[in-house]
């Protein structure tokens, strides 16, 4: 896991000092070593002294696999006159070739063949650039899910590619940056950090390479084109009805996924929340390799969050594995406001500072203190295995779409799953009839937010963008199949958000994150029969069957109503005077509200969104 920066221009030479300053922004991504190459005429040289050039490529290395200098990057091949830089890990680098001790060298060999068939063999998290000077071509790629970021800026003469947006900005050194209003609409509507699979970022002029793709950039005509889609054909699991057969297939792939991600030459810790996803990872990894567990305790009135420490300790004691405890019970509002302001300076995009972000940051901070460089998380467990019991939304959509038989199927699953279903049955039916006869509109949360913003005077241009966004992109409220919701969360919402959060807020403390549930071989489990997702009162039924066969205590298997990370402070922090002042002083927010923002009329959820935007605007000028 590392940091990459590339600069290429047809006309403009920049000093090595400018490039080094931009690369050093990524020090946290690679504190173990650094190397920079520059071009002089048609040849590359390693940077030793100050120079001026129209091409640089730099790399910051976080050494995880093969700690020797042989895997230091960028790797320059003098014979073919090429240079290669890579961020990530290829987990299956030594499966077919036991002699290869470096995933970096393994990946370079794969890329040099430039065969889609070979790309399909890769199992890992990656973002790379491979410049073939004699061919005047740069090959670029990101992994299937987009676990590793790769951003770029391009105009008629300049190309900048980077692992972080801030490094690109450092080279551009603009006075102000134009916000992409689609991304702004997403953040305002969902409160989730804007990270997409469609190539957009929060900034209009900065793009992101799409996941699961291989690109070729022609350095002569300055054109980027996609040359491969990395999409493996997986076994169809829809017709499996036998639990034993399906469990056997799942266990084989899942155990392989965990084993591959336990491959490391540095210490590993597994995030332990006491929930199903993390417990299954622990069960699979147990006795295969030494590792620790880590748990985050957050101050909350909700006992479901307090129970996380209990279950994590239960597993730790039962299996005799060290548990690292991160305690945020005494975390104050003052600390929160100070930390969010500082973190915004590093990300330069609006962040959802509630839920997963801050716990991830503090966990990685503690792991760094403990000398742990790899954190394994449960990201993707809900989306792949069926953890979201959105029966109310599914039924509403099914009724609006006039699918009677599907509505009855949803009602049956819901009835068996929800112990309060019978009490609410009459309300559910009446509500359904209102939707069916169009006497009530199926209003989505994002539309409710838009209505609130219109009342307080949001500008007309943003209203149009928000309407477009809700109608044509964030159409989750129209989806009436469980697996369609899962794919939506994977491609458009939760997974892009969690991947950005996991990558940035682990790497900010030089910790690499790995997610076994996002092994590409598991994605076809999205399409398994719904009876393996929800059965009786249990969600993720197949996953529970897997856990029951392990050495994890049954008490964990039977746990229900597990929640994700909670807020590290109460939402009432948005009433703080500092928050109000920062929002009121934001020139960008003033423009959104036509210089007439009345904070007292905004609810706290909207204020938290505006606060995040204001923290970015506090660091750079937004237009």
Number of C-alpha atoms within 10 A of each C-alpha: 26 31 31 29 28 25 23 22 20 15 9 12 15 17 13 22 13 13 24 17 13 22 28 19 15 25 22 20 28 24 17 16 15 19 16 22 23 23 18 13 8 8 13 20 13 15 16 11 7 8 13 17 18 19 23 26 30 27 31 29 28 26 22 22 19 17 16 9 9 12 17 21 25 23 21 18 12 11 6 11 15 20 21 25 27 28 27 25 26 21 23 20 23 16 10 8 10 8 9 14 16 19 22 24 17 17 20 17 12 16 20 12 11 14 11 16 13 14 23 16 13 20 20 26 24 26 28 25 26 22 22 18 17 11 13 13 19 19 22 25 27 27 25 24 22 26 25 26 28 27 24 22 19 17 11 11 13 17 19 23 26 28 26 24 24 20 25 24 18 15 17 13 10 10 9 12 17 13 18 16 19 21 22 22 24 24 22 24 22 16 22 21 27 24 27 23 19 13 14 20 24 26 20 15 15 22 19 23 24 24 25 19 20 23 19 19 19 15 21 10 11 17 13 16 11 15 15 18 17 21 13 13 9 12 10 11 15 13 9 13 13 9 13 12 10 16 15 12 12 18 16 10 17 22 17 18 25 24 18 20 25 24 16 18 13 14 18 24 23 25 24 30 29 25 22 25 25 23 26 25 25 28 21 22 19 16 10 11 13 12 20 21 23 24 22 23 20 22 17 16 8 9 8 14 20 15 16 23 22 13 21 25 24 17 26 21 12 12 16 11 16 15 21 21 17 19 16 17 13 10 13 13 17 11 11 16 18 10 13 18 18 14 19 21 16 17 16 21 23 24 25 23 25 18 14 19 24 24 24 19 19 18 23 28 20 16 24 16 10 11 12 20 26 28 26 23 21 22 21 24 20 23 23 24 28 26 20 15 19 13 20 14 18 23 25 26 23 25 26 23 16 14 14 13 11 17 22 14 12 21 20 11 18 22 17 16 18 14 11 11 15 12 9 9 13 11 12 16 12 11 16 22 16 16 20 20 12 12 10 12 12 20 10 16 13 21 16 11 17 19 13 15 19 14 10 15 16 22 16 13 10 19 18 12 17 24 15 14 20 20 13 8 12 19 13 19 19 20 18 24 17 20 21 15 21 24 17 17 19 23 16 18 22 19 26 22 21 20 22 20 22 26 21 25 26 27 26 20 23 27 29 27 27 27 22 27 25 24 23 19 18 19 17 16 23 23 20 21 16 20 15 24 26 22 16 14 14 20 23 23 21 25 22 22 15 19 25 18 11 16 14 21 16 13 12 19 21 13 14 13 9 14 11 13 19 20 17 24 23 13 14 11 17 21 15 12 9 14 19 17 13 17 24 20 13 21 16 21 22 16 14 19 18 13 15 14 18 11 16 10 12 15 13 16 15 17 20 25 22 23 28 25 26 27 25 25 25 20 14 15 15 19 15
